[in-house]
């Protein structure tokens, strides 16, 4: 599984630039963004949604428990 670091190396940019480009959080030059997107596609990069949720302090999971004998 490819990481942001792998994409950054392939596109010859910094990891933070890859992050900004893929998350659309700030301006990245269109030519640079195109290189990043192409590198991500070539490497098969897919964001890890669980890692992102942990970094942002949010989880979109359902959890529950049941105790035997309780109704």
Helices and strands as residue ranges (DSSP letters): H 4-11, H 15-23, H 30-43, H 49-56
